[in-house]
Structures are given as structure tokens and as C-alpha cells.
């Protein structure tokens, strides 16, 4: 089996074989919760496709997206850092599938295999850079620039140019009201960068979208490329 997950592909064939016996394959439906706030994380997920959303929660019903993970990485970062839970909620925003491994099997493997451990810890650095630049972008960039950034990040983690997304989720991602999402989408569509239909966004001019996103996009992607390899 050839892995589509970029982390698993970056491992040597020998290290891939170390992990392979522990993997369980799962279909990951849209909306499936993989990690619940403040509950023990029992499995670590390596998506082959699809897209998960990491949500920082404020109370029980409010939150904002602080990061995404798909075929670029894994879901369950606290396990790599000797923690067993997180205050974040992580769920599938775009349906996919992937491999999962029991946390204890992964921890034991990391203790016994330095090369696997080092690669996954490099991902922690790349993931941390992504989340910090999300905070920076939320503070200094316009809604349209932040939307362009997020569409590029989603595009990086999927094949093809179509991204199945709802206005409600985009509002959660941007931390704005739904009407503001509609205005931002119309702005990018009017410039010819994307095509937006109900529940689906098509990237039409990636290079122009990158230019529009400006400094909101690029630093975390360069860090991932340096530490692990190309996203696309």
C-alpha cells in the first residue's frame, strides 16, 4: 500500500512497516468527532484524505477554528507530547478516510524508534506554526484575506480544485456572522479567483488567490516544506 498521508509517506519503508500492523482503517464521515474537549484521546489518526477542523471552545456552544489537519499530518498531537487530552474539539469538516493507531501502541513505538519519533515531532513544530499564524491572521488581516488563506490551506490538503464547504462552517472558521461570509465569497468570486455554489467552492485561479492572500499565507507552508516535504 502506498500511503497518501504526507507524514507516513515521509517515513522510510522500514519505518512504515513498523507502524503498519497497528493501523486500523476507518471511513471518516463529515461531522464525525475524533477528539472531544477534555476527554482522553484513545487513538491517533492519520487521514489519507478529507479535512479535520481543530476548534478552540469558549463554553459549551461557542468556538473558532484554530487549525486544520488532513493528509498533511495527524489528529491527536497531545499524545506525542505525553499528554492525554486537549481543550479543543476536532471533527471532520470534509469527509474522508484514514488510518488510526491506539495511543499506547504509538507511544511504545515512539519510545523504541527515534526516526519515527523525530518525524512526528517535526510535524508538531509545523502544526504549532500553523496555529500561531492563524492567530496572527485573525488579528491583522481582512475577512477576504483570511478566507483566501483558508481556501488555499484546504486546497493544499486535497486533490482537485473542489472544496465542499458550507457557509456555516466558513463562519465558524472566520469567527464572523454568516452574512459576512457571503460578502467575502462574492468578493473573491467577483475577482475570478473562485466559483462558489451551494456547499461547494472551486478554486479557479490559485496563483491569483495566493497573491491576494499576501502575507496571510505562506510561512507555515514553508515551514512544513522545510521539515517534512511538499504539501501538494
C-alpha positions in Angstrom: 0.0 0.0 0.0 1.3 3.5 -0.9 0.3 6.0 1.7 -1.3 9.3 0.7 -0.8 10.8 4.1 2.3 13.0 3.8 3.7 12.1 7.2 3.5 8.4 6.5 5.0 8.9 3.0 7.9 10.8 4.5 8.9 7.7 6.7 11.4 5.2 5.4 9.9 2.0 4.1 11.2 0.2 7.1 9.5 2.7 9.5 6.3 2.4 7.6 6.4 -1.4 8.1 6.9 -0.8 11.9 3.6 1.1 12.1 1.5 -0.8 9.5 0.5 -3.8 11.8 -1.1 -1.4 14.3 -3.2 0.6 11.8 -7.0 0.3 11.6 -8.7 1.7 8.5 -11.8 3.9 9.0 -14.2 5.9 6.9 -14.5 9.4 8.4 -17.9 10.9 7.7 -18.4 14.6 7.7 -19.2 15.8 11.2 -17.5 12.8 13.0 -15.9 14.0 16.2 -12.4 12.5 16.6 -11.4 14.3 19.7 -13.8 15.8 22.4 -12.7 18.6 24.7 -11.1 17.4 27.9 -11.7 13.8 27.3 -9.0 11.1 27.0 -7.6 10.7 23.5 -7.5 7.0 22.8 -6.5 6.9 19.1 -4.3 8.9 16.9 -5.5 9.4 13.3 -3.5 9.7 10.1 -6.0 10.9 7.4 -5.5 9.8 3.9 -8.0 12.3 2.6 -10.7 14.6 3.9 -10.2 17.5 6.3 -10.5 17.9 10.0 -11.1 21.1 11.9 -9.5 22.0 15.3 -11.9 24.2 17.3 -10.9 26.2 20.4 -14.0 26.2 22.6 -15.4 29.0 24.7 -18.1 27.5 26.9 -20.2 24.7 25.5 -21.5 26.2 22.3 -19.1 28.8 21.0 -15.8 28.3 19.3 -13.5 29.3 16.5 -11.2 27.2 14.2 -7.6 27.5 15.2 -6.1 24.8 12.8 -6.8 22.2 10.2 -5.3 18.8 9.5 -5.7 16.3 6.7 -3.3 14.3 4.6 -0.6 16.6 5.8 -0.5 15.3 9.3 -2.2 13.6 12.2 -5.0 14.1 14.7 -4.0 13.6 18.3 -1.0 15.8 18.7 -1.2 15.8 22.6 -0.3 12.1 22.6 3.1 13.0 21.0 3.7 15.4 23.9 3.0 13.0 26.7 -0.5 14.5 27.3 -3.7 12.6 27.1 -6.3 15.2 26.3 -6.9 18.8 24.9 -9.5 21.5 25.5 -10.0 21.6 21.7 -12.7 19.8 19.7 -11.7 18.1 16.5 -14.1 16.9 13.9 -14.3 16.1 10.2 -15.4 19.0 8.1 -14.7 17.3 4.8 -15.4 13.6 4.7 -12.5 11.2 4.1 -10.8 8.1 5.4 -7.6 7.2 7.2 -5.6 5.0 9.5 -5.7 5.2 13.3 -3.5 3.7 15.9 -4.0 3.0 19.6 -2.3 5.7 21.6 -0.4 3.2 23.8 0.9 1.4 20.7 2.0 4.7 19.2 3.7 5.8 22.4 5.6 2.5 22.7 6.6 2.7 19.1 7.9 6.2 19.6 9.9 5.1 22.6 11.5 2.4 20.6 12.0 4.2 17.3 13.8 7.5 17.2 13.3 8.2 13.5 9.5 7.9 13.7 9.5 10.0 16.8 11.7 12.7 15.3 9.5 13.0 12.2 6.3 13.3 14.2 7.8 15.9 16.5 8.8 17.9 13.4 5.1 17.8 12.5 4.3 19.2 15.9 6.5 22.2 15.1 4.8 22.7 11.7 1.4 22.3 13.3 2.3 24.9 16.0 3.4 27.3 13.3 0.1 26.9 11.5 -1.9 27.7 14.7 0.1 30.7 15.7 -0.2 32.2 12.2 -3.9 31.6 12.3 -4.0 33.8 15.4 -1.8 36.4 13.7 -4.1 36.4 10.6 -7.2 36.7 12.7 -5.7 39.9 14.3 -4.3 41.7 11.3 -5.9 40.5 8.0 -9.2 41.3 6.4 -12.0 38.8 6.2 -11.4 38.4 2.5 -7.7 37.7 3.0 -8.4 35.2 5.8 -10.9 33.4 3.6 -8.3 33.3 0.8 -5.8 31.9 3.2 -8.1 29.2 4.4 -9.2 28.2 0.9 -5.5 27.8 -0.1 -4.8 25.7 3.0 -7.8 23.5 2.2 -6.7 23.2 -1.4 -3.2 22.2 -0.3 -4.7 19.2 1.5 -7.0 17.8 -1.2 -6.8 16.5 -4.7 -8.6 18.6 -7.4 -9.9 22.1 -7.1 -13.3 21.5 -5.5 -13.7 22.0 -1.8 -17.1 21.0 -0.2 -17.8 23.7 2.4 -20.9 25.3 3.9 -21.4 28.9 4.8 -22.0 27.9 8.4 -18.6 26.3 8.7 -16.8 29.2 7.0 -18.4 31.5 9.5 -17.0 29.3 12.3 -13.6 29.3 10.7 -13.5 33.1 10.2 -15.2 33.9 13.5 -17.8 36.1 11.8 -21.5 36.1 11.0 -22.9 34.2 8.0 -23.7 37.3 6.0 -20.1 38.4 6.2 -19.1 35.1 4.7 -21.4 35.6 1.8 -19.9 39.0 1.2 -16.3 37.7 1.3 -17.2 34.8 -1.1 -18.8 37.2 -3.5 -15.7 39.4 -3.4 -13.3 36.5 -4.3 -15.8 35.2 -6.9 -16.1 38.6 -8.4 -12.3 38.8 -8.9 -12.5 35.4 -10.7 -10.4 33.5 -8.1 -13.1 31.0 -7.1 -16.5 29.8 -8.1 -19.0 29.4 -5.2 -22.1 27.3 -5.3 -24.2 25.9 -2.5 -22.0 23.7 -0.4 -19.1 23.8 -2.9 -16.2 26.1 -3.7 -14.0 25.7 -6.7 -10.5 27.2 -6.8 -10.1 28.7 -10.3 -7.0 30.8 -10.1 -4.7 29.6 -7.4 -1.8 31.9 -8.2 -4.1 35.0 -8.1 -5.6 33.8 -4.9 -2.2 33.4 -3.3 -1.3 36.9 -4.4 -4.5 38.3 -2.9 -3.9 36.4 0.4 -0.5 38.1 0.7 1.3 37.7 4.0 -1.6 35.8 5.5 -0.4 32.6 3.6 3.0 31.1 3.1 5.1 31.0 6.3 3.5 27.8 7.8 3.6 26.2 4.4 7.3 26.9 4.0 7.9 25.5 7.5 6.1 22.3 6.6 8.1 22.0 3.4 11.3 22.5 5.3 10.6 20.0 8.0 8.6 17.3 6.1 8.2 17.9 2.4 5.7 19.4 -0.1 2.1 19.8 0.9 0.8 19.3 -2.7 
